[in-house]
């Protein structure tokens, strides 16, 4: 990755699954190597019973940082492992606010106070939100937090509360979800 130009289309890494007879580096080791070089992990894909693929690409200009990758990069920086391209990405993110604005992972994301307030004013939306699976819940939280301007944030909250009040989700619900709550918003 360090030898590839910033304009590279990226690469797929084949990594071994847990318990495979032949092992490779771990996914976390691959992510750390990518961060050191200013790259980022992306899409996962199956390969065979013993391996999976992970897509690695140069970090795009202005791309958001996850808190997990930000913390890993901080640790790599302290260990002196970050290369010039990785350092340039970190410095750019610190300069434009993306470093401080890193997003929480699905397991750690909290419902923002302004969304809680809006849901409190709409009981059916609040009840539906509480019943959402993790993926749908996180998708709403992420999109609200991703808004750059206060007006956009307010518009998104209004849109999501109305969507929830109608019993709609961003993603299909998993099998076994109650039929009354399994409606999916049509995208046009």
MDAnalysis code that builds the backbone (N, CA, C; Angstrom):
import MDAnalysis as mda
import numpy as np

u = mda.Universe.empty(564, n_residues=188, atom_resindex=np.repeat(np.arange(188), 3), trajectory=True)
u.add_TopologyAttr("name", ["N", "CA", "C"] * 188)
u.add_TopologyAttr("resid", np.arange(1, 189))
u.add_TopologyAttr("resname", ["UNK", "UNK", "UNK", "UNK", "UNK", "UNK", "UNK", "UNK", "UNK", "UNK", "UNK", "UNK", "UNK", "UNK", "UNK", "UNK", "UNK", "UNK", "UNK", "UNK", "UNK", "UNK", "UNK", "UNK", "UNK", "UNK", "UNK", "UNK", "UNK", "UNK", "UNK", "UNK", "UNK", "UNK", "UNK", "UNK", "UNK", "UNK", "UNK", "UNK", "UNK", "UNK", "UNK", "UNK", "UNK", "UNK", "UNK", "UNK", "UNK", "UNK", "UNK", "UNK", "UNK", "UNK", "UNK", "UNK", "UNK", "UNK", "UNK", "UNK", "UNK", "UNK", "UNK", "UNK", "UNK", "UNK", "UNK", "UNK", "UNK", "UNK", "UNK", "UNK", "UNK", "UNK", "UNK", "UNK", "UNK", "UNK", "UNK", "UNK", "UNK", "UNK", "UNK", "UNK", "UNK", "UNK", "UNK", "UNK", "UNK", "UNK", "UNK", "UNK", "UNK", "UNK", "UNK", "UNK", "UNK", "UNK", "UNK", "UNK", "UNK", "UNK", "UNK", "UNK", "UNK", "UNK", "UNK", "UNK", "UNK", "UNK", "UNK", "UNK", "UNK", "UNK", "UNK", "UNK", "UNK", "UNK", "UNK", "UNK", "UNK", "UNK", "UNK", "UNK", "UNK", "UNK", "UNK", "UNK", "UNK", "UNK", "UNK", "UNK", "UNK", "UNK", "UNK", "UNK", "UNK", "UNK", "UNK", "UNK", "UNK", "UNK", "UNK", "UNK", "UNK", "UNK", "UNK", "UNK", "UNK", "UNK", "UNK", "UNK", "UNK", "UNK", "UNK", "UNK", "UNK", "UNK", "UNK", "UNK", "UNK", "UNK", "UNK", "UNK", "UNK", "UNK", "UNK", "UNK", "UNK", "UNK", "UNK", "UNK", "UNK", "UNK", "UNK", "UNK", "UNK", "UNK", "UNK", "UNK", "UNK", "UNK", "UNK", "UNK", "UNK", "UNK", "UNK", "UNK"])
u.atoms.positions = np.array([
    [0.829, -1.198, 0.000],
    [0.000, 0.000, 0.000],
    [0.869, 1.257, 0.000],
    [1.989, 1.178, 0.690],
    [2.841, 2.367, 0.740],
    [3.486, 2.658, -0.611],
    [3.607, 1.645, -1.466],
    [4.219, 1.845, -2.783],
    [3.211, 2.284, -3.834],
    [1.935, 2.206, -3.525],
    [0.893, 2.555, -4.490],
    [0.626, 4.061, -4.490],
    [0.302, 4.613, -5.642],
    [-0.015, 6.050, -5.692],
    [-1.369, 6.341, -5.050],
    [-1.582, 7.578, -4.676],
    [-2.846, 8.004, -4.058],
    [-4.022, 7.813, -5.017],
    [-3.746, 7.690, -6.299],
    [-4.807, 7.517, -7.291],
    [-5.135, 6.047, -7.539],
    [-4.520, 5.141, -6.803],
    [-4.758, 3.709, -6.983],
    [-6.233, 3.377, -6.770],
    [-6.713, 2.392, -7.508],
    [-8.091, 1.914, -7.342],
    [-8.213, 1.027, -6.113],
    [-7.092, 0.687, -5.497],
    [-7.119, -0.143, -4.307],
    [-6.843, -1.596, -4.619],
    [-7.073, -2.440, -3.637],
    [-6.813, -3.865, -3.797],
    [-7.733, -4.664, -2.880],
    [-7.867, -5.931, -3.181],
    [-8.583, -6.870, -2.322],
    [-7.530, -7.705, -1.596],
    [-7.633, -7.800, -0.283],
    [-6.750, -8.670, 0.487],
    [-7.506, -9.935, 0.853],
    [-6.865, -11.080, 0.682],
    [-7.465, -12.357, 1.074],
    [-6.940, -12.700, 2.464],
    [-7.840, -12.765, 3.418],
    [-7.478, -13.051, 4.802],
    [-8.129, -14.349, 5.251],
    [-7.460, -15.048, 6.160],
    [-8.008, -16.322, 6.627],
    [-9.078, -16.091, 7.687],
    [-10.054, -16.979, 7.651],
    [-11.112, -16.968, 8.663],
    [-10.560, -17.595, 9.946],
    [-11.218, -17.326, 11.054],
    [-10.833, -17.940, 12.319],
    [-10.907, -19.455, 12.173],
    [-9.891, -20.148, 12.647],
    [-9.879, -21.602, 12.589],
    [-9.371, -22.189, 11.290],
    [-8.963, -21.361, 10.340],
    [-8.448, -21.876, 9.065],
    [-7.114, -22.588, 9.296],
    [-6.834, -23.598, 8.482],
    [-5.597, -24.373, 8.626],
    [-4.362, -23.498, 8.404],
    [-4.404, -22.661, 7.379],
    [-3.299, -21.728, 7.116],
    [-3.778, -20.335, 7.485],
    [-2.984, -19.629, 8.235],
    [-3.408, -18.306, 8.683],
    [-2.663, -17.204, 7.943],
    [-3.293, -16.051, 7.918],
    [-2.715, -14.838, 7.344],
    [-2.661, -13.804, 8.467],
    [-2.332, -12.594, 8.131],
    [-2.462, -11.537, 9.126],
    [-3.949, -11.386, 9.459],
    [-4.237, -10.792, 10.586],
    [-5.631, -10.589, 10.981],
    [-6.206, -9.379, 10.258],
    [-7.516, -9.273, 10.287],
    [-8.166, -8.110, 9.684],
    [-7.691, -6.836, 10.383],
    [-7.555, -6.868, 11.712],
    [-7.108, -5.679, 12.436],
    [-5.685, -5.301, 12.041],
    [-4.805, -6.286, 11.855],
    [-3.441, -5.995, 11.389],
    [-3.468, -5.330, 10.015],
    [-4.349, -5.823, 9.141],
    [-4.474, -5.244, 7.798],
    [-4.978, -3.807, 7.874],
    [-5.950, -3.558, 8.752],
    [-6.483, -2.203, 8.921],
    [-5.397, -1.272, 9.435],
    [-4.618, -1.737, 10.399],
    [-3.539, -0.903, 10.936],
    [-2.503, -0.582, 9.862],
    [-2.165, -1.565, 9.037],
    [-1.221, -1.312, 7.937],
    [-1.796, -0.277, 6.976],
    [-3.094, -0.393, 6.703],
    [-3.748, 0.569, 5.808],
    [-3.703, 1.974, 6.404],
    [-4.034, 2.099, 7.676],
    [-4.027, 3.413, 8.328],
    [-2.635, 4.041, 8.285],
    [-1.610, 3.229, 8.471],
    [-0.234, 3.737, 8.431],
    [0.099, 4.370, 7.085],
    [-0.529, 3.871, 6.029],
    [-0.225, 4.320, 4.664],
    [-1.251, 5.297, 4.105],
    [-2.221, 5.717, 4.928],
    [-3.240, 6.638, 4.435],
    [-4.349, 5.938, 3.672],
    [-4.480, 4.644, 3.868],
    [-5.528, 3.857, 3.226],
    [-6.606, 3.524, 4.253],
    [-7.679, 2.894, 3.774],
    [-8.801, 2.537, 4.643],
    [-9.408, 1.221, 4.172],
    [-9.941, 0.473, 5.125],
    [-10.646, -0.762, 4.772],
    [-12.059, -0.414, 4.354],
    [-12.642, -1.287, 3.571],
    [-14.003, -1.045, 3.105],
    [-14.798, -2.329, 3.059],
    [-15.313, -2.614, 1.905],
    [-16.219, -3.731, 1.682],
    [-15.582, -5.080, 2.033],
    [-16.395, -5.956, 2.620],
    [-16.001, -7.344, 2.861],
    [-16.715, -8.225, 1.847],
    [-16.070, -9.321, 1.466],
    [-16.691, -10.258, 0.529],
    [-16.250, -11.676, 0.885],
    [-17.130, -12.646, 0.669],
    [-16.723, -14.036, 0.917],
    [-15.733, -14.485, -0.154],
    [-14.916, -15.470, 0.173],
    [-14.007, -16.052, -0.816],
    [-14.216, -17.566, -0.872],
    [-13.902, -18.246, 0.218],
    [-14.165, -19.682, 0.322],
    [-14.368, -20.008, 1.800],
    [-14.390, -21.290, 2.126],
    [-14.649, -21.683, 3.515],
    [-13.550, -21.234, 4.473],
    [-12.352, -21.019, 3.964],
    [-11.224, -20.682, 4.824],
    [-10.803, -19.216, 4.751],
    [-11.354, -18.461, 3.799],
    [-10.893, -17.082, 3.589],
    [-12.042, -16.126, 3.291],
    [-11.775, -14.846, 3.501],
    [-12.679, -13.781, 3.074],
    [-11.821, -12.680, 2.472],
    [-12.456, -11.757, 1.783],
    [-11.754, -10.642, 1.153],
    [-12.121, -9.343, 1.845],
    [-11.172, -8.439, 1.921],
    [-11.448, -7.086, 2.407],
    [-10.843, -6.116, 1.400],
    [-11.614, -5.113, 1.035],
    [-11.176, -4.113, 0.053],
    [-10.409, -3.015, 0.779],
    [-9.253, -2.688, 0.283],
    [-8.432, -1.599, 0.812],
    [-8.246, -0.565, -0.290],
    [-8.457, 0.701, 0.058],
    [-8.305, 1.786, -0.913],
    [-7.640, 2.983, -0.244],
    [-7.008, 3.848, -1.047],
    [-6.522, 5.097, -0.463],
    [-7.709, 5.873, 0.108],
    [-7.507, 6.502, 1.241],
    [-8.579, 7.292, 1.845],
    [-8.927, 8.433, 0.896],
    [-10.227, 8.604, 0.628],
    [-10.672, 9.690, -0.253],
    [-10.612, 11.018, 0.491],
    [-10.395, 12.053, -0.272],
    [-10.346, 13.397, 0.294],
    [-11.665, 13.699, 1.005],
    [-11.581, 14.140, 2.233],
    [-12.766, 14.516, 2.997],
    [-13.524, 13.352, 3.603],
    [-12.992, 12.117, 3.504],
    [-13.735, 10.978, 4.053],
    [-13.755, 11.035, 5.579],
    [-14.864, 10.565, 6.130],
    [-15.042, 10.588, 7.582],
    [-14.182, 9.522, 8.247],
    [-13.846, 9.786, 9.488],
    [-13.095, 8.842, 10.305],
    [-14.030, 8.218, 11.327],
    [-13.875, 6.923, 11.564],
    [-14.583, 6.288, 12.675],
    [-13.754, 6.528, 13.934],
    [-14.418, 6.523, 15.081],
    [-13.681, 6.678, 16.337],
    [-12.689, 5.532, 16.518],
    [-13.081, 4.333, 16.086],
    [-12.210, 3.164, 16.217],
    [-10.928, 3.354, 15.406],
    [-11.039, 3.797, 14.155],
    [-9.849, 4.010, 13.329],
    [-9.046, 5.212, 13.805],
    [-9.733, 6.239, 14.292],
    [-9.018, 7.398, 14.834],
    [-8.175, 6.979, 16.033],
    [-8.764, 6.181, 16.935],
    [-8.033, 5.732, 18.117],
    [-6.868, 4.818, 17.732],
    [-7.095, 3.943, 16.744],
    [-6.017, 3.063, 16.271],
    [-4.892, 3.891, 15.652],
    [-5.246, 4.906, 14.871],
    [-4.233, 5.763, 14.245],
    [-3.443, 6.528, 15.302],
    [-4.116, 6.987, 16.350],
    [-3.416, 7.656, 17.459],
    [-2.375, 6.726, 18.078],
    [-2.773, 5.479, 18.279],
    [-1.867, 4.495, 18.864],
    [-0.688, 4.215, 17.927],
    [-0.971, 4.071, 16.641],
    [0.084, 3.829, 15.654],
    [1.037, 5.019, 15.574],
    [0.485, 6.213, 15.704],
    [1.294, 7.435, 15.702],
    [2.242, 7.438, 16.903],
    [1.710, 7.080, 18.073],
    [2.523, 7.029, 19.289],
    [3.626, 5.971, 19.181],
    [3.369, 4.917, 18.423],
    [4.354, 3.845, 18.232],
    [5.350, 4.163, 17.116],
    [5.134, 5.281, 16.414],
    [6.031, 5.669, 15.333],
    [5.860, 4.849, 14.063],
    [4.695, 4.258, 13.873],
    [4.470, 3.386, 12.712],
    [3.823, 4.098, 11.526],
    [3.292, 5.287, 11.732],
    [2.596, 6.007, 10.659],
    [3.612, 6.501, 9.628],
    [3.320, 6.246, 8.365],
    [4.171, 6.693, 7.257],
    [3.713, 8.083, 6.799],
    [4.486, 8.748, 5.953],
    [4.129, 10.112, 5.535],
    [2.717, 10.251, 4.962],
    [2.277, 9.317, 4.130],
    [0.926, 9.422, 3.552],
    [-0.144, 9.292, 4.634],
    [0.080, 8.413, 5.596],
    [-0.858, 8.265, 6.705],
    [-0.884, 9.505, 7.577],
    [0.289, 10.075, 7.835],
    [0.371, 11.296, 8.631],
    [-0.334, 12.451, 7.930],
    [-0.197, 12.536, 6.622],
    [-0.869, 13.601, 5.863],
    [-2.384, 13.487, 6.012],
    [-2.927, 12.264, 5.990],
    [-4.373, 12.070, 6.161],
    [-4.821, 12.470, 7.562],
    [-4.031, 12.121, 8.558],
    [-4.358, 12.472, 9.940],
    [-4.335, 13.986, 10.117],
    [-3.294, 14.629, 9.621],
    [-3.180, 16.086, 9.757],
    [-4.307, 16.805, 9.028],
    [-4.685, 16.317, 7.851],
    [-5.799, 16.927, 7.109],
    [-7.102, 16.778, 7.891],
    [-7.317, 15.606, 8.484],
    [-8.541, 15.374, 9.264],
    [-8.575, 16.248, 10.512],
    [-7.432, 16.447, 11.140],
    [-7.379, 17.324, 12.319],
    [-7.641, 18.769, 11.914],
    [-7.107, 19.175, 10.772],
    [-7.250, 20.559, 10.320],
    [-8.681, 20.912, 9.946],
    [-9.424, 19.970, 9.362],
    [-10.778, 20.310, 8.904],
    [-11.901, 19.812, 9.818],
    [-11.541, 19.262, 10.978],
    [-12.562, 18.881, 11.955],
    [-13.049, 17.450, 11.872],
    [-12.622, 16.697, 10.863],
    [-13.070, 15.303, 10.753],
    [-12.516, 14.434, 11.872],
    [-11.346, 14.779, 12.386],
    [-10.729, 14.012, 13.470],
    [-11.581, 14.126, 14.735],
    [-11.912, 15.340, 15.094],
    [-12.747, 15.560, 16.287],
    [-14.168, 15.060, 16.066],
    [-14.623, 15.056, 14.818],
    [-15.986, 14.640, 14.501],
    [-16.115, 13.179, 14.119],
    [-15.148, 12.352, 14.508],
    [-15.200, 10.924, 14.165],
    [-16.479, 10.302, 14.714],
    [-17.048, 9.390, 13.938],
    [-18.331, 8.793, 14.319],
    [-18.132, 7.526, 15.142],
    [-19.104, 7.269, 16.014],
    [-19.078, 6.081, 16.863],
    [-19.487, 4.853, 16.066],
    [-18.992, 3.710, 16.471],
    [-19.400, 2.457, 15.837],
    [-20.836, 2.136, 16.230],
    [-21.423, 1.197, 15.529],
    [-22.820, 0.842, 15.761],
    [-23.067, 0.473, 17.222],
    [-22.159, -0.249, 17.827],
    [-22.340, -0.686, 19.210],
    [-22.207, 0.422, 20.232],
    [-21.576, 1.529, 19.865],
    [-21.331, 2.610, 20.820],
    [-22.103, 3.887, 20.520],
    [-22.824, 3.914, 19.418],
    [-23.541, 5.135, 19.024],
    [-24.687, 5.421, 19.991],
    [-24.797, 6.669, 20.383],
    [-25.876, 7.099, 21.274],
    [-26.863, 7.951, 20.493],
    [-28.116, 7.872, 20.900],
    [-29.155, 8.667, 20.245],
    [-28.925, 10.128, 20.628],
    [-28.758, 11.022, 19.648],
    [-28.505, 12.428, 19.966],
    [-29.705, 13.076, 20.662],
    [-29.418, 14.041, 21.515],
    [-30.450, 14.686, 22.334],
    [-31.555, 15.320, 21.492],
    [-31.206, 15.933, 20.355],
    [-32.243, 16.574, 19.544],
    [-33.166, 15.552, 18.889],
    [-32.654, 14.380, 18.564],
    [-33.510, 13.314, 18.043],
    [-34.396, 12.767, 19.156],
    [-33.845, 12.593, 20.343],
    [-34.645, 12.140, 21.496],
    [-35.788, 13.112, 21.741],
    [-35.498, 14.415, 21.710],
    [-36.537, 15.429, 21.949],
    [-37.638, 15.339, 20.901],
    [-37.267, 15.156, 19.645],
    [-38.269, 15.060, 18.574],
    [-39.100, 13.791, 18.723],
    [-38.469, 12.694, 19.097],
    [-39.202, 11.442, 19.294],
    [-40.148, 11.538, 20.491],
    [-39.749, 12.274, 21.501],
    [-40.590, 12.453, 22.689],
    [-41.904, 13.130, 22.325],
    [-41.871, 13.974, 21.312],
    [-43.082, 14.687, 20.883],
    [-43.970, 13.840, 19.963],
    [-43.508, 12.651, 19.563],
    [-44.297, 11.794, 18.675],
    [-44.224, 10.358, 19.207],
    [-45.238, 9.984, 19.969],
    [-45.210, 8.693, 20.666],
    [-45.134, 7.497, 19.716],
    [-45.849, 7.544, 18.587],
    [-45.806, 6.398, 17.668],
    [-44.420, 6.266, 17.037],
    [-43.800, 7.384, 16.697],
    [-42.443, 7.344, 16.142],
    [-41.459, 6.827, 17.188],
    [-41.619, 7.282, 18.429],
    [-40.729, 6.845, 19.508],
    [-40.855, 5.345, 19.747],
    [-42.086, 4.848, 19.758],
    [-42.308, 3.416, 19.984],
    [-41.700, 2.598, 18.848],
    [-41.880, 3.059, 17.615],
    [-41.328, 2.337, 16.466],
    [-39.799, 2.378, 16.496],
    [-39.236, 3.525, 16.865],
    [-37.784, 3.656, 16.952],
    [-37.220, 2.670, 17.971],
    [-37.878, 2.538, 19.114],
    [-37.417, 1.617, 20.154],
    [-37.447, 0.171, 19.681],
    [-38.338, -0.136, 18.738],
    [-38.502, -1.499, 18.231],
    [-37.574, -1.809, 17.047],
    [-36.833, -0.819, 16.567],
    [-35.970, -1.035, 15.397],
    [-34.823, -1.993, 15.707],
    [-34.376, -2.707, 14.673],
    [-33.170, -3.511, 14.817],
    [-31.959, -2.574, 14.832],
    [-30.811, -3.115, 15.184],
    [-29.602, -2.290, 15.339],
    [-29.212, -1.561, 14.060],
    [-29.332, -2.227, 12.919],
    [-28.914, -1.615, 11.651],
    [-29.764, -0.396, 11.317],
    [-31.078, -0.500, 11.465],
    [-31.960, 0.631, 11.165],
    [-31.766, 1.760, 12.168],
    [-31.615, 1.409, 13.413],
    [-31.410, 2.418, 14.463],
    [-30.113, 3.198, 14.197],
    [-29.036, 2.458, 13.934],
    [-27.749, 3.099, 13.688],
    [-27.780, 3.949, 12.423],
    [-28.459, 3.483, 11.393],
    [-28.540, 4.246, 10.142],
    [-29.156, 5.619, 10.365],
    [-30.171, 5.679, 11.195],
    [-30.802, 6.969, 11.499],
    [-29.854, 7.840, 12.314],
    [-29.265, 7.274, 13.363],
    [-28.339, 8.037, 14.213],
    [-27.174, 8.567, 13.378],
    [-26.607, 7.716, 12.532],
    [-25.469, 8.121, 11.702],
    [-25.855, 9.268, 10.773],
    [-27.003, 9.154, 10.110],
    [-27.414, 10.186, 9.152],
    [-27.707, 11.517, 9.845],
    [-28.267, 11.463, 11.031],
    [-28.503, 12.702, 11.787],
    [-27.159, 13.329, 12.150],
    [-26.254, 12.532, 12.688],
    [-24.952, 13.057, 13.107],
    [-24.066, 13.477, 11.941],
    [-24.328, 12.956, 10.749],
    [-23.514, 13.255, 9.574],
    [-23.854, 14.608, 8.941],
    [-24.959, 15.206, 9.342],
    [-25.362, 16.492, 8.759],
    [-24.301, 17.549, 9.055],
    [-23.962, 18.317, 8.041],
    [-22.928, 19.349, 8.197],
    [-23.497, 20.656, 8.762],
    [-24.737, 20.965, 8.393],
    [-25.340, 22.231, 8.823],
    [-26.496, 21.957, 9.785],
    [-26.730, 22.853, 10.737],
    [-27.846, 22.677, 11.679],
    [-29.197, 22.540, 10.977],
    [-29.374, 23.273, 9.867],
    [-30.652, 23.193, 9.137],
    [-30.848, 21.798, 8.544],
    [-29.766, 21.243, 8.007],
    [-29.837, 19.900, 7.429],
    [-30.147, 18.880, 8.515],
    [-29.526, 19.039, 9.664],
    [-29.756, 18.133, 10.795],
    [-31.220, 18.177, 11.212],
    [-31.765, 19.380, 11.343],
    [-33.173, 19.534, 11.736],
    [-34.104, 18.923, 10.693],
    [-33.796, 19.126, 9.419],
    [-34.612, 18.544, 8.340],
    [-34.580, 17.020, 8.392],
    [-33.417, 16.467, 8.630],
    [-33.304, 15.007, 8.702],
    [-34.089, 14.454, 9.887],
    [-33.995, 15.115, 11.012],
    [-34.745, 14.653, 12.188],
    [-36.235, 14.672, 11.894],
    [-36.718, 15.757, 11.310],
    [-38.143, 15.860, 10.959],
    [-38.539, 14.735, 10.008],
    [-37.713, 14.491, 8.998],
    [-37.988, 13.443, 8.009],
    [-38.010, 12.062, 8.662],
    [-37.047, 11.789, 9.532],
    [-36.986, 10.469, 10.162],
    [-38.122, 10.246, 11.149],
    [-38.496, 11.265, 11.894],
    [-39.613, 11.116, 12.831],
    [-40.893, 10.819, 12.055],
    [-41.120, 11.517, 10.949],
    [-42.308, 11.258, 10.120],
    [-42.264, 9.845, 9.540],
    [-41.102, 9.431, 9.076],
    [-40.937, 8.089, 8.524],
    [-41.237, 7.027, 9.585],
    [-40.702, 7.223, 10.777],
    [-40.931, 6.275, 11.869],
    [-42.399, 6.247, 12.285],
    [-43.036, 7.406, 12.295],
    [-44.458, 7.473, 12.657],
    [-45.309, 6.683, 11.661],
    [-44.847, 6.597, 10.409],
    [-45.556, 5.815, 9.386],
    [-45.188, 4.329, 9.440],
    [-44.257, 3.976, 10.322],
    [-43.848, 2.580, 10.441],
    [-42.885, 2.132, 9.367],
    [-42.109, 3.062, 8.824],
    [-41.172, 2.753, 7.748],
    [-39.749, 2.664, 8.278],
    [-38.936, 1.859, 7.591],
    [-37.529, 1.708, 7.944],
    [-36.651, 2.040, 6.741],
    [-35.385, 2.290, 7.003],
    [-34.427, 2.536, 5.922],
    [-33.996, 1.235, 5.259],
    [-33.891, 0.178, 6.036],
    [-33.440, -1.125, 5.545],
    [-34.516, -2.160, 5.829],
    [-34.597, -3.209, 5.012],
    [-35.589, -4.265, 5.282],
    [-35.364, -4.858, 6.668],
    [-36.446, -5.172, 7.331],
    [-36.346, -5.788, 8.656],
    [-36.002, -7.256, 8.492],
    [-35.365, -7.814, 9.490],
    [-35.004, -9.228, 9.449],
    [-36.236, -10.099, 9.557],
    [-36.109, -11.312, 9.063],
    [-37.211, -12.274, 9.147],
    [-37.620, -12.428, 10.606],
    [-38.907, -12.523, 10.820],
    [-39.417, -12.659, 12.176],
    [-39.876, -11.350, 12.778],
    [-39.604, -10.225, 12.093],
    [-40.090, -8.938, 12.595],
    [-41.604, -8.923, 12.462],
    [-42.304, -8.353, 13.426],
    [-43.762, -8.295, 13.333],
    [-44.197, -7.631, 12.031],
    [-45.213, -8.199, 11.384],
    [-45.679, -7.700, 10.081],
    [-46.086, -6.241, 10.142],
    [-46.675, -5.813, 11.243],
    [-47.139, -4.430, 11.357],
    [-45.976, -3.447, 11.363],
    [-44.792, -3.901, 11.738],
    [-43.648, -2.996, 11.807],
    [-42.621, -3.275, 10.719],
    [-42.972, -4.076, 9.745],
    [-42.000, -4.462, 8.726],
    [-42.149, -3.691, 7.418],
    [-42.941, -2.613, 7.397],
    [-43.059, -1.816, 6.176],
    [-41.716, -1.197, 5.832],
    [-41.429, -1.089, 4.557],
    [-40.173, -0.490, 4.114],
    [-40.473, 0.728, 3.271],
    [-39.743, 1.786, 3.527],
    [-39.905, 3.010, 2.752],
    [-39.513, 2.746, 1.306],
    [-40.348, 3.175, 0.402],
    [-40.033, 3.038, -1.023],
    [-39.111, 4.181, -1.422],
    [-38.050, 3.830, -2.140],
    [-37.112, 4.852, -2.610],
    [-37.399, 5.124, -4.066],
    [-37.351, 6.407, -4.437],
    [-37.689, 6.738, -5.815],
    [-36.658, 7.380, -6.541],
])
